[in-house]
């Protein structure tokens, strides 16, 4: 037997001995699937009934804002045409005064529309925070019910088995228990408590 043959046989014998003596690898834990749960927060905040109702309310408020702006624009356009027609009939000082007042109303309308838009955005953000806050007690309940230890957001996971995704269960509980936040009416947002925006410029602009 050559030296190379003896080395090969010794190596094979060592490998076989290790395979016999080494303990088998422990099996994967069968109950590990419920220890880690997955939920899609994006779906909950977009597909649940409260989230859809909030979105519809926001769309309605923005439609009201567009209507208000259109009414203000029509009023300002009419005033501008009238002022243009009077240009040759009014004394220069009076025309300049009216022109200055008109320009101020245009600026007021621009500031007011920006204020209303910012108020709508703020109200929507606050309402969305309410939806998020209402989600956590349900997540805790599902976590305990399933005997889990961790819930991960689906957006942060590359791949997972469907059995640990509890999004549908959470959505069902969320729809049954959580009411849609109520956004203030456009009149309140635009004109303050009890106020109503006036297309002719009656809303007092706020810096």
Order of alpha helices (4+ residues) and beta strands (2+ residues): alpha-beta-alpha-alpha-alpha-beta-alpha-alpha
